[in-house]
Amino acid sequence: MKKNDDEFLEKEFDFSKAVRNPYAKRLHKKITINVDVDAIDYFKKQSSMSGIPYQTLMNLYLVDCAKSEKKLEISWKAND
């Protein structure tokens, strides 16, 4: 964007009541994980009903678990 473009925007639009996007500064990190097909299908079904991409829904669910400090009720035995 050139300086003239910025001046045009400032004159043409009123940004005085604009609200900053609260999610703009959140960091995301790309990872590779193995996810059960049933879990992916579940989130894809939720996606089709909500219109939100299934990857976003999965992330929102994980963020909610982290914020609420949800504890898993499972036991894990390592294979010898």
C-alpha positions as CSV (number, residue, x, y, z in Angstrom):
1,M,0.0,0.0,0.0
2,K,1.2,3.4,-0.9
3,K,0.8,6.5,1.3
4,N,-1.9,7.8,-1.0
5,D,-3.9,4.6,-0.4
6,D,-3.7,5.1,3.4
7,E,-4.9,8.7,3.1
8,F,-7.8,7.6,0.9
9,L,-8.9,4.9,3.5
10,E,-8.6,7.4,6.3
11,K,-10.8,10.0,4.4
12,E,-13.3,7.4,3.0
13,F,-13.9,5.3,6.1
14,D,-14.4,6.1,9.8
15,F,-12.1,3.9,11.9
16,S,-12.7,5.7,15.1
17,K,-15.1,3.0,16.4
18,A,-13.1,0.1,15.0
19,V,-12.3,-2.8,17.4
20,R,-9.1,-4.7,17.1
21,N,-9.4,-8.4,16.3
22,P,-8.7,-10.2,19.6
23,Y,-7.4,-13.3,17.8
24,A,-4.9,-11.5,15.5
25,K,-2.0,-11.9,17.9
26,R,-2.6,-15.5,18.8
27,L,0.2,-17.7,17.6
28,H,-0.5,-20.9,15.7
29,K,2.0,-23.6,15.1
30,K,1.6,-26.2,12.4
31,I,2.1,-29.8,13.6
32,T,1.6,-33.2,12.2
33,I,-0.5,-35.7,14.3
34,N,-2.3,-38.9,13.7
35,V,-6.0,-38.6,14.4
36,D,-8.6,-41.4,14.4
37,V,-10.9,-41.3,11.4
38,D,-13.9,-41.3,13.7
39,A,-12.7,-38.1,15.4
40,I,-12.1,-36.4,12.0
41,D,-15.6,-37.5,10.8
42,Y,-17.1,-36.1,14.0
43,F,-15.6,-32.7,13.5
44,K,-16.4,-32.7,9.8
45,K,-20.0,-33.3,10.6
46,Q,-19.9,-30.5,13.1
47,S,-18.3,-28.4,10.5
48,S,-21.0,-29.0,7.9
49,M,-23.6,-28.0,10.5
50,S,-21.8,-24.9,11.8
51,G,-20.0,-23.7,8.6
52,I,-16.7,-23.5,10.6
53,P,-13.8,-25.5,9.1
54,Y,-13.2,-28.7,10.9
55,Q,-9.6,-27.9,11.7
56,T,-10.7,-24.7,13.4
57,L,-13.3,-26.6,15.4
58,M,-10.7,-29.1,16.5
59,N,-8.4,-26.3,17.6
60,L,-11.3,-24.5,19.4
61,Y,-12.0,-27.7,21.3
62,L,-8.4,-28.2,22.3
63,V,-8.1,-24.6,23.4
64,D,-11.3,-24.9,25.5
65,C,-9.8,-28.1,27.1
66,A,-6.6,-26.2,27.9
67,K,-8.3,-23.1,29.3
68,S,-10.6,-25.2,31.5
69,E,-7.7,-27.5,32.5
70,K,-9.8,-30.5,31.6
71,K,-8.3,-33.7,33.0
72,L,-8.3,-36.8,30.9
73,E,-9.8,-39.9,32.5
74,I,-7.7,-42.6,30.9
75,S,-5.0,-44.9,31.8
76,W,-2.0,-45.6,29.5
77,K,0.2,-48.6,29.5
78,A,3.3,-48.4,27.4
79,N,4.1,-51.4,25.2
80,D,7.2,-53.3,26.2
